[in-house]
């Protein structure tokens, strides 16, 4: 038996906004009882039905994601979710991972201005310099309420 054989199987549960979506917990519990690791992917409208989203973190955020989000191009679940949560006033923290050349592009700079104007908070940009590590936990500093 290899180490990989010992890792429990992973199950994605994709939840759409049907009226019964709030009952998805039964499926998740049953899967966990059968020793699955479970990840939930929910459409934005479905999330509104059974999750009280306190904050959203985007990390690492790419050139494409930032520009599409700022322009309201919701052609993926991830960007559609970002467009929707900003409209609800949910705090959003972003850690970007964009090369220097792309970061200088005027469309990217305009996108950052537009997203900041919507209340989106950005951490120090990661550029992948030698020896630089991506500090994932910095995203939490952007979304946690003061005094917590």
LINLINVEN-V244180 format. One record per residue. SS is DSSP state (@ for helix, = for strand, . for the rest). Layout:
BEGIN
ss
SS
SS
END
This chain:
BEGIN
ss
.
.
@
@
@
@
.
.
.
=
=
=
=
=
=
.
.
.
.
.
@
@
@
@
@
@
@
@
@
@
@
@
@
.
.
.
=
=
=
=
=
=
.
@
@
@
@
@
@
@
.
.
.
.
=
=
=
=
=
=
=
.
@
@
@
@
@
@
@
@
@
.
.
.
.
.
@
@
@
@
@
@
@
@
@
@
@
@
.
.
=
=
=
=
=
=
=
.
.
@
@
@
@
.
.
@
@
@
@
@
@
@
@
@
@
@
@
.
.
.
=
=
.
.
.
=
.
.
.
.
.
.
.
.
.
.
.
@
@
@
@
@
@
.
.
.
.
.
END
